[in-house]
Amino acid sequence: MAKRKGGAASEDAGGAWLTTYGDTVTLLLAFFVMLYAISQVDAVKFQLLVSGLEDPFDNKAAVQGLLETGNGIVGPTQRQDPAPTGIQGIEIAPANGQFGEPDAQVDPVATRTLTTESELIEVRDQLEEAFEILGISTRLGAEIDTRGLVISIATDDVLFPSGSPELAPEAAELVGAIAPVLRDFDNEIRIEGHTDTVPLDANGYTNWNLSSDRAIAVLGLLAADPQIDPRRLSATGYGEYRPIASNLTDAGKQKNRRVELVIAAATPPQLQETDNE
């Protein structure tokens, strides 16, 4: 009898690990369910999750993010280096690409709308003078056409590295030279990206993508200026389909790789030219 009891006790002891194993598997399942639930992060729910972990893990970053340095998942941390600025104090756009939020504080100083061709010419002359003073007149040009005043900026190693949508270090300085003039009126500003005909197909990323991304990057620099209402801004990519020079030569291709800032005229200039005739 004693022998049988001893055997039963031995069997029970051998299966005791199943209880711990079952608890571990259950906890792992709950953990992965939680990860799945927050795979599309809801800022409010994530905030609650981090707050719940504050006491057991002695986490004091419930509001300021998970790390003491860098950008936290929930929001900016306490320590954050200022973004580089252009010569006119234009901040480079944030990395998350969120420009011109609807409730962002805007303090525009524009007091007038450009309505005549003579006013567009006046603004063009101001820009050309600024380009000369800064020694960047070879990189930018300003002309008046049927769209309004068009500011054309070469992209090659000026705004962007070749074939890249990432802003070059000089980009903030160039756009910073333009921004103060744009603050003085409230006309719509369209940013248009253009490329040459050299094929660009890196995993589906084409000249259409490149021209659009470059236009949006420049829009971000302008939208970072609190005195330019982001509602004035829009961005469009035209790829290789609106050249201003022949794509059969290197010089022509270089001219076609550009970003244009179009200050829309309230009265189309071609109508005024017709009236003058």
N, C-alpha and C positions, 0 to 999 in steps of 0.2 A: 504494500500500500504506500509506504513511504517512498519507494522507488518511483511509483507512478506520479506521485505528487511532485517529486523532484523534476521529472521529465516535463511535466506541464509548466512548471515555473521556468524551466530553461527555454521552452518554446515562446513563452510570453516575453522573456527578456530579449530574445532574438528579433522579435517584431516591433520592439518599442521605437526603433528609428523611423518607422513609417509615419508616426505622428509628427515628428519634427520635419520630415521630408514633405508631408502634406501641407503643413503650415508654410514652409518655404515656397512651395509651388504656388500656393494661394496668394502669398505676398507678391511674388514675381508677376503673377497674372494681373493683380490689382495695379502694380506699378506700370506695366505695359498698357493697360487700359487707360491709365491716367495720361501716359505719353501720347497715346492716340487721340485722346480727348482734346489735348492742347496742341496738336500738330498744326492747327490753324490758330495762331495765338490771338486770343481776345485779351486786350490790354487789361480790362477790368478783372476778368477771371484770373489772369496770370498774377495780377497784383494781390488778389486774395490768396492764391497759392503761396506766393513768396512770403506774405504776411503770416500765413499759418506755419511756415517753416522757421520763422524768426526765433521763437523760444527754444524748441528742441535743438536747433543747430546753432544757436547764438548768432543768428544772422541779423546784422543791423542795417542791411542794405535794402530793406523792403520798399523804400520809396526811391532811393537814389540809384538803384540798379544792383547787379550782383557783384560787381568788382569795384575796387576803390579807384581804379584808373580806367580810362577809355570810356566808350559809350555803352551804357547798360542796356539790357534788353527792354526794360520798361521805359527808361528815360535817360537823360544825360546824368552823368555822375557829378559828384561835388567838384572834382578836379577835372577841368577840361581846358586844353590849350586853345587860345583864340585862333579863329581861322585866318589865313593870310588875306591881306587886303590889297586892293589896287591903289593907284596913286590918288584916287578921289574917295577912298574909303569904301569901295564896293567890296563886300565880303564874298568870297567864293562860296558857291551854293553848297548846301549840306549834302553829304554823301547819299542820304536816303532818297534824294530827288524830289522832296516835297516842297515845291515852290508855290508861293502865292496862295496859301490856305485861305478859304473863304472868310474866316473870322480873324485873319492876321491883321495886326495893327498897321495901317497905312497912313502916312502923313504926306500926301502929295502936295507939291507946291505949284503945280501948273495952274495958271490963271487965264490962259487963252487957248484958242484953237486956230491952227494955221489954216487959212481959208483961201489964200491967193498964191499965185506962183511967185510973186515978189517976196512973200514971207518965207517960202521954201528956199529961195535963193539966199535970203538973209541968213537962214540957219545953215545952209551949205557953206557959206563964206565963214561963219563962226567955226564950223568943224574943220575946214581946211586950214584956218589960222592955228587952231589948236594942234593939228597934226604937224604943221611946220615947226611950231615951238618945241614940241616933244621929239621931233626928228623921226616921225613914223609915217611921213606922208607917202613913202613908197609902199607901205603895207596896206594903206586904206585909200579909198576913193569915194567921192560923193558926187552923184549926178542926179539930175531931175528927168524922169520919164513919165509915161502915162499913169504910172502907179502912184507917183509922188516923189519924195526925196529918197534916193536909194544909196545907202552907205554900204560899200562893198569891201569886205575884209578877206585878204588872202589867208588860206588855212595852213599851207605848208610850213611847218615848224614856226608858225606865228601864233595861230589859235590852237592848232592840234599837231601832234606828231603825224607823220605820213601814215595814212590808212587807219588812224585811230580816232575814236570819239572822245578820248580823254583830253581834257584841257591842258594846254602847255603852260609853263610858268608865266609866260608873258601875256597870257590871255586877259588876266584881271587888269593889267596896266592898260592894255588897248581898249577894253570895254570901259574902263574907268575914265578914259579920256573922252569918251562919247557921252556917258551918262549925265554929266551936269547939263549938257545942252538939251537932252531929252526931257529933263525935269520941267522945263519952262513952258511946255505946252501939253495938251491932253489928247493929241491925235493918236489914233491906233498905230501900233508898231508891230509889224509882221517880220518874224525872223525866218529866213528861207535858206536852207542848206542845199548845196550843189556839189556834184563830183564830176570827174572826167569819165571817159568810156572804158577805162581799164577795168576788166571784170574783177569783182570782189565777191567771192562766194566761199566763205569759210563756215562750213556747217550750216548753210542756209542764210548766213549774214551777208547781205548784198549792198550795193551802192544805195539802194533805197533806205536800208537801215542806217547806213553810215550818215547820209545826208540828214535824215530825220534826227538821229541822236546828236549830231553836232548842232543843229538848230536848237534843240531843247537845252543843250549844255549852255549855249550863249544866252538863251532865255533865262536860265537859272541865275546867271551873273547879274542880269538886269533886274530880275525879280527880287534879288537880295538887297537892292537899294530901297530903303523904306519910303523914299520920296517919289518913286515911280509906281503908280497904281498897277498891280499885276493884271487887272482887268483890261488894260490896254494891250497886253502882250498875247501873241499867238506864235506857234512854230509850225513850219511845214518843211518836208523834205521832197525835193524834186529829182533826186538822183542825178543821172547824166543827161536828162532830157530838156534842159534849158541852157545850152551852152552860150557863151558870149564870144567864143573864139573857136578856131578849128581844132579838133582833137587829133589832127594828123601830125601835129608838131608838139614837141615837149613844151615849148613856150605857150602854145594855145591850151594845152592840158592844164598847165599851171594856173592860167587865168580862170579856167573853168572850175577849179577846185577852190571854192569860196563860200563864205556865208554873207548874206545880204540882210541888212536891216532896212525895211521899207517903212518910211513914215508916210502913212496914207494921207493924201490930200483931201480936204473936205470938198473941194471943187477940182475935178480932174483937170490937169494942166492942158490936155489936148483941146478941151472945150474953150479955154481961154485963148489958145492960139487961133482957133477958128474964129472967135469973136474979133481978135485983133486984125485978122485978115479982112 
